[in-house]
Amino acid sequence: MITLFVGLLLIAFCVFACLSNGLNWSVEIIRFLKGFGPCFAAFVGLIAVFIGFADIKDKKEAKKEAEKENESK
């Protein structure tokens, strides 16, 4: 229950910070997102590459195990 309250409070603060009659941080938030976007995209791309390599490795191992199983029969 407390986490729900904290989450709603943080969302309300975010909305208040973006409003022109609130903190009016909208320009700074957009500037942050413009700078953070490419870095985040590179990070997600790097993670995707690692997951892809692991998937290829797992498929090769599964194929080898299937071949060993077929040979033992």
N, CA, C and O atoms as CSV, one atom per row, in Angstrom:
chain,resi,resn,atom,element,x,y,z
A,1,MET,N,N,0.820,-1.198,0.000
A,1,MET,CA,C,0.000,0.000,0.000
A,1,MET,C,C,0.863,1.261,0.000
A,1,MET,O,O,0.564,2.234,-0.692
A,2,ILE,N,N,1.937,1.226,0.786
A,2,ILE,CA,C,2.798,2.408,0.848
A,2,ILE,C,C,3.512,2.625,-0.486
A,2,ILE,O,O,3.744,3.763,-0.894
A,3,THR,N,N,3.865,1.516,-1.169
A,3,THR,CA,C,4.537,1.676,-2.460
A,3,THR,C,C,3.607,2.293,-3.500
A,3,THR,O,O,4.040,3.082,-4.341
A,4,LEU,N,N,2.341,1.932,-3.438
A,4,LEU,CA,C,1.363,2.526,-4.341
A,4,LEU,C,C,1.257,4.028,-4.091
A,4,LEU,O,O,1.212,4.815,-5.036
A,5,PHE,N,N,1.218,4.421,-2.830
A,5,PHE,CA,C,1.144,5.834,-2.478
A,5,PHE,C,C,2.389,6.585,-2.940
A,5,PHE,O,O,2.289,7.680,-3.494
A,6,VAL,N,N,3.564,5.995,-2.712
A,6,VAL,CA,C,4.808,6.645,-3.135
A,6,VAL,C,C,4.854,6.763,-4.656
A,6,VAL,O,O,5.286,7.787,-5.186
A,7,GLY,N,N,4.413,5.724,-5.357
A,7,GLY,CA,C,4.397,5.775,-6.816
A,7,GLY,C,C,3.485,6.869,-7.349
A,7,GLY,O,O,3.851,7.608,-8.262
A,8,LEU,N,N,2.298,6.963,-6.770
A,8,LEU,CA,C,1.370,8.018,-7.189
A,8,LEU,C,C,1.913,9.400,-6.851
A,8,LEU,O,O,1.730,10.345,-7.618
A,9,LEU,N,N,2.573,9.520,-5.717
A,9,LEU,CA,C,3.168,10.796,-5.321
A,9,LEU,C,C,4.269,11.212,-6.297
A,9,LEU,O,O,4.365,12.382,-6.665
A,10,LEU,N,N,5.092,10.262,-6.710
A,10,LEU,CA,C,6.155,10.581,-7.668
A,10,LEU,C,C,5.601,10.945,-9.042
A,10,LEU,O,O,6.123,11.842,-9.705
A,11,ILE,N,N,4.556,10.259,-9.468
A,11,ILE,CA,C,3.916,10.614,-10.742
A,11,ILE,C,C,3.311,12.005,-10.663
A,11,ILE,O,O,3.421,12.785,-11.609
A,12,ALA,N,N,2.673,12.323,-9.543
A,12,ALA,CA,C,2.093,13.654,-9.368
A,12,ALA,C,C,3.185,14.723,-9.385
A,12,ALA,O,O,2.995,15.794,-9.963
A,13,PHE,N,N,4.327,14.439,-8.756
A,13,PHE,CA,C,5.432,15.394,-8.785
A,13,PHE,C,C,5.939,15.602,-10.205
A,13,PHE,O,O,6.244,16.730,-10.594
A,14,CYS,N,N,6.031,14.534,-10.977
A,14,CYS,CA,C,6.491,14.637,-12.364
A,14,CYS,C,C,5.560,15.526,-13.178
A,14,CYS,O,O,6.013,16.380,-13.940
A,15,VAL,N,N,4.256,15.321,-13.013
A,15,VAL,CA,C,3.279,16.147,-13.730
A,15,VAL,C,C,3.379,17.593,-13.270
A,15,VAL,O,O,3.346,18.508,-14.094
A,16,PHE,N,N,3.500,17.812,-11.958
A,16,PHE,CA,C,3.607,19.165,-11.415
A,16,PHE,C,C,4.867,19.859,-11.926
A,16,PHE,O,O,4.841,21.055,-12.218
A,17,ALA,N,N,5.963,19.122,-12.036
A,17,ALA,CA,C,7.216,19.715,-12.498
A,17,ALA,C,C,7.125,20.136,-13.958
A,17,ALA,O,O,7.799,21.083,-14.364
A,18,CYS,N,N,6.311,19.458,-14.752
A,18,CYS,CA,C,6.195,19.782,-16.175
A,18,CYS,C,C,5.215,20.915,-16.452
A,18,CYS,O,O,5.299,21.554,-17.501
A,19,LEU,N,N,4.301,21.174,-15.546
A,19,LEU,CA,C,3.283,22.202,-15.777
A,19,LEU,C,C,3.894,23.593,-15.801
A,19,LEU,O,O,4.851,23.875,-15.081
A,20,SER,N,N,3.332,24.461,-16.638
A,20,SER,CA,C,3.862,25.825,-16.740
A,20,SER,C,C,3.595,26.645,-15.488
A,20,SER,O,O,4.375,27.545,-15.176
A,21,ASN,N,N,2.525,26.367,-14.765
A,21,ASN,CA,C,2.275,27.104,-13.530
A,21,ASN,C,C,2.821,26.354,-12.309
A,21,ASN,O,O,2.623,26.792,-11.176
A,22,GLY,N,N,3.506,25.227,-12.533
A,22,GLY,CA,C,4.153,24.469,-11.467
A,22,GLY,C,C,5.618,24.859,-11.421
A,22,GLY,O,O,5.941,26.040,-11.290
A,23,LEU,N,N,6.496,23.898,-11.524
A,23,LEU,CA,C,7.931,24.182,-11.503
A,23,LEU,C,C,8.463,24.606,-12.858
A,23,LEU,O,O,9.548,25.182,-12.952
A,24,ASN,N,N,7.697,24.322,-13.920
A,24,ASN,CA,C,8.056,24.701,-15.293
A,24,ASN,C,C,9.425,24.141,-15.692
A,24,ASN,O,O,10.265,24.855,-16.240
A,25,TRP,N,N,9.633,22.865,-15.410
A,25,TRP,CA,C,10.870,22.203,-15.782
A,25,TRP,C,C,10.766,21.526,-17.141
A,25,TRP,O,O,11.637,20.729,-17.490
A,26,SER,N,N,9.753,21.810,-17.899
A,26,SER,CA,C,9.519,21.084,-19.152
A,26,SER,C,C,10.695,21.213,-20.120
A,26,SER,O,O,11.046,20.239,-20.785
A,27,VAL,N,N,11.308,22.387,-20.212
A,27,VAL,CA,C,12.434,22.578,-21.128
A,27,VAL,C,C,13.623,21.728,-20.681
A,27,VAL,O,O,14.279,21.090,-21.504
A,28,GLU,N,N,13.896,21.723,-19.384
A,28,GLU,CA,C,15.011,20.935,-18.866
A,28,GLU,C,C,14.747,19.435,-19.013
A,28,GLU,O,O,15.670,18.665,-19.280
A,29,ILE,N,N,13.505,19.024,-18.843
A,29,ILE,CA,C,13.159,17.608,-18.990
A,29,ILE,C,C,13.348,17.173,-20.431
A,29,ILE,O,O,13.885,16.095,-20.688
A,30,ILE,N,N,12.914,17.994,-21.370
A,30,ILE,CA,C,13.098,17.672,-22.791
A,30,ILE,C,C,14.580,17.616,-23.128
A,30,ILE,O,O,15.012,16.730,-23.866
A,31,ARG,N,N,15.366,18.548,-22.599
A,31,ARG,CA,C,16.808,18.555,-22.845
A,31,ARG,C,C,17.451,17.279,-22.291
A,31,ARG,O,O,18.311,16.682,-22.939
A,32,PHE,N,N,17.035,16.871,-21.108
A,32,PHE,CA,C,17.546,15.627,-20.517
A,32,PHE,C,C,17.192,14.425,-21.383
A,32,PHE,O,O,18.040,13.569,-21.634
A,33,LEU,N,N,15.943,14.357,-21.840
A,33,LEU,CA,C,15.510,13.226,-22.659
A,33,LEU,C,C,16.261,13.175,-23.985
A,33,LEU,O,O,16.566,12.095,-24.489
A,34,LYS,N,N,16.561,14.349,-24.550
A,34,LYS,CA,C,17.322,14.390,-25.801
A,34,LYS,C,C,18.736,13.857,-25.593
A,34,LYS,O,O,19.278,13.189,-26.474
A,35,GLY,N,N,19.327,14.137,-24.463
A,35,GLY,CA,C,20.674,13.645,-24.187
A,35,GLY,C,C,20.693,12.200,-23.728
A,35,GLY,O,O,21.626,11.457,-24.031
A,36,PHE,N,N,19.664,11.804,-22.999
A,36,PHE,CA,C,19.605,10.457,-22.440
A,36,PHE,C,C,19.167,9.429,-23.474
A,36,PHE,O,O,19.567,8.267,-23.393
A,37,GLY,N,N,18.365,9.829,-24.432
A,37,GLY,CA,C,17.817,8.900,-25.423
A,37,GLY,C,C,18.870,8.108,-26.182
A,37,GLY,O,O,18.792,6.880,-26.214
A,38,PRO,N,N,19.856,8.762,-26.797
A,38,PRO,CA,C,20.877,8.002,-27.531
A,38,PRO,C,C,21.702,7.078,-26.632
A,38,PRO,O,O,22.038,5.964,-27.032
A,39,CYS,N,N,22.027,7.534,-25.426
A,39,CYS,CA,C,22.785,6.686,-24.494
A,39,CYS,C,C,21.959,5.472,-24.095
A,39,CYS,O,O,22.488,4.364,-24.022
A,40,PHE,N,N,20.689,5.662,-23.839
A,40,PHE,CA,C,19.808,4.559,-23.471
A,40,PHE,C,C,19.647,3.583,-24.633
A,40,PHE,O,O,19.623,2.368,-24.432
A,41,ALA,N,N,19.536,4.116,-25.844
A,41,ALA,CA,C,19.410,3.258,-27.024
A,41,ALA,C,C,20.671,2.412,-27.215
A,41,ALA,O,O,20.576,1.233,-27.557
A,42,ALA,N,N,21.843,3.001,-27.000
A,42,ALA,CA,C,23.089,2.246,-27.118
A,42,ALA,C,C,23.160,1.159,-26.055
A,42,ALA,O,O,23.595,0.045,-26.347
A,43,PHE,N,N,22.747,1.455,-24.839
A,43,PHE,CA,C,22.760,0.473,-23.760
A,43,PHE,C,C,21.815,-0.686,-24.062
A,43,PHE,O,O,22.185,-1.848,-23.891
A,44,VAL,N,N,20.608,-0.380,-24.506
A,44,VAL,CA,C,19.636,-1.423,-24.836
A,44,VAL,C,C,20.142,-2.255,-26.018
A,44,VAL,O,O,19.966,-3.473,-26.034
A,45,GLY,N,N,20.760,-1.616,-26.992
A,45,GLY,CA,C,21.327,-2.335,-28.125
A,45,GLY,C,C,22.438,-3.279,-27.699
A,45,GLY,O,O,22.528,-4.398,-28.203
A,46,LEU,N,N,23.281,-2.842,-26.779
A,46,LEU,CA,C,24.358,-3.684,-26.270
A,46,LEU,C,C,23.802,-4.895,-25.532
A,46,LEU,O,O,24.296,-6.010,-25.696
A,47,ILE,N,N,22.783,-4.675,-24.728
A,47,ILE,CA,C,22.136,-5.780,-24.017
A,47,ILE,C,C,21.514,-6.752,-25.022
A,47,ILE,O,O,21.605,-7.966,-24.842
A,48,ALA,N,N,20.891,-6.235,-26.066
A,48,ALA,CA,C,20.282,-7.094,-27.087
A,48,ALA,C,C,21.333,-7.945,-27.795
A,48,ALA,O,O,21.083,-9.110,-28.103
A,49,VAL,N,N,22.498,-7.373,-28.053
A,49,VAL,CA,C,23.580,-8.130,-28.698
A,49,VAL,C,C,24.038,-9.260,-27.777
A,49,VAL,O,O,24.228,-10.387,-28.237
A,50,PHE,N,N,24.219,-8.978,-26.486
A,50,PHE,CA,C,24.624,-10.023,-25.541
A,50,PHE,C,C,23.574,-11.128,-25.459
A,50,PHE,O,O,23.922,-12.308,-25.411
A,51,ILE,N,N,22.316,-10.764,-25.444
A,51,ILE,CA,C,21.244,-11.761,-25.409
A,51,ILE,C,C,21.256,-12.590,-26.692
A,51,ILE,O,O,21.044,-13.801,-26.647
A,52,GLY,N,N,21.500,-11.951,-27.828
A,52,GLY,CA,C,21.572,-12.668,-29.102
A,52,GLY,C,C,22.706,-13.676,-29.120
A,52,GLY,O,O,22.524,-14.803,-29.580
A,53,PHE,N,N,23.897,-13.278,-28.617
A,53,PHE,CA,C,25.017,-14.214,-28.558
A,53,PHE,C,C,24.695,-15.386,-27.635
A,53,PHE,O,O,25.001,-16.533,-27.962
A,54,ALA,N,N,24.091,-15.112,-26.504
A,54,ALA,CA,C,23.734,-16.183,-25.567
A,54,ALA,C,C,22.714,-17.131,-26.186
A,54,ALA,O,O,22.781,-18.342,-25.975
A,55,ASP,N,N,21.769,-16.584,-26.949
A,55,ASP,CA,C,20.762,-17.413,-27.605
A,55,ASP,C,C,21.404,-18.337,-28.645
A,55,ASP,O,O,21.059,-19.515,-28.732
A,56,ILE,N,N,22.329,-17.801,-29.422
A,56,ILE,CA,C,23.034,-18.615,-30.413
A,56,ILE,C,C,23.816,-19.728,-29.719
A,56,ILE,O,O,23.796,-20.875,-30.164
A,57,LYS,N,N,24.502,-19.388,-28.633
A,57,LYS,CA,C,25.268,-20.382,-27.877
A,57,LYS,C,C,24.346,-21.471,-27.331
A,57,LYS,O,O,24.678,-22.654,-27.405
A,58,ASP,N,N,23.200,-21.087,-26.786
A,58,ASP,CA,C,22.244,-22.060,-26.243
A,58,ASP,C,C,21.704,-22.977,-27.332
A,58,ASP,O,O,21.533,-24.174,-27.101
A,59,LYS,N,N,21.435,-22.433,-28.511
A,59,LYS,CA,C,20.936,-23.261,-29.615
A,59,LYS,C,C,21.977,-24.272,-30.061
A,59,LYS,O,O,21.640,-25.416,-30.369
A,60,LYS,N,N,23.252,-23.858,-30.099
A,60,LYS,CA,C,24.311,-24.789,-30.465
A,60,LYS,C,C,24.432,-25.907,-29.438
A,60,LYS,O,O,24.594,-27.072,-29.802
A,61,GLU,N,N,24.353,-25.557,-28.148
A,61,GLU,CA,C,24.423,-26.570,-27.093
A,61,GLU,C,C,23.245,-27.532,-27.172
A,61,GLU,O,O,23.418,-28.740,-27.011
A,62,ALA,N,N,22.060,-27.007,-27.418
A,62,ALA,CA,C,20.876,-27.862,-27.517
A,62,ALA,C,C,21.000,-28.815,-28.707
A,62,ALA,O,O,20.584,-29.971,-28.627
A,63,LYS,N,N,21.569,-28.329,-29.801
A,63,LYS,CA,C,21.752,-29.175,-30.979
A,63,LYS,C,C,22.742,-30.290,-30.684
A,63,LYS,O,O,22.524,-31.433,-31.086
A,64,LYS,N,N,23.843,-29.968,-29.975
A,64,LYS,CA,C,24.828,-30.983,-29.618
A,64,LYS,C,C,24.224,-32.028,-28.683
A,64,LYS,O,O,24.467,-33.223,-28.848
A,65,GLU,N,N,23.451,-31.589,-27.718
A,65,GLU,CA,C,22.808,-32.519,-26.790
A,65,GLU,C,C,21.806,-33.420,-27.513
A,65,GLU,O,O,21.703,-34.606,-27.202
A,66,ALA,N,N,21.076,-32.866,-28.467
A,66,ALA,CA,C,20.124,-33.670,-29.233
A,66,ALA,C,C,20.857,-34.713,-30.071
A,66,ALA,O,O,20.395,-35.846,-30.200
A,67,GLU,N,N,21.999,-34.331,-30.640
A,67,GLU,CA,C,22.787,-35.281,-31.424
A,67,GLU,C,C,23.324,-36.408,-30.543
A,67,GLU,O,O,23.309,-37.571,-30.946
A,68,LYS,N,N,23.801,-36.064,-29.331
A,68,LYS,CA,C,24.298,-37.083,-28.402
A,68,LYS,C,C,23.167,-38.025,-27.979
A,68,LYS,O,O,23.372,-39.231,-27.840
A,69,GLU,N,N,21.999,-37.472,-27.781
A,69,GLU,CA,C,20.842,-38.283,-27.388
A,69,GLU,C,C,20.459,-39.239,-28.515
A,69,GLU,O,O,20.121,-40.394,-28.253
A,70,ASN,N,N,20.506,-38.779,-29.756
A,70,ASN,CA,C,20.182,-39.623,-30.907
A,70,ASN,C,C,21.218,-40.732,-31.088
A,70,ASN,O,O,20.879,-41.848,-31.481
A,71,GLU,N,N,22.489,-40.414,-30.798
A,71,GLU,CA,C,23.540,-41.410,-30.933
A,71,GLU,C,C,23.410,-42.508,-29.877
A,71,GLU,O,O,23.706,-43.672,-30.151
A,72,SER,N,N,22.977,-42.148,-28.694
A,72,SER,CA,C,22.883,-43.133,-27.606
A,72,SER,C,C,21.696,-44.079,-27.773
A,72,SER,O,O,21.648,-45.124,-27.124
A,73,LYS,N,N,20.755,-43.736,-28.616
A,73,LYS,CA,C,19.571,-44.600,-28.822
A,73,LYS,C,C,19.870,-45.692,-29.747
A,73,LYS,O,O,19.000,-46.513,-30.036
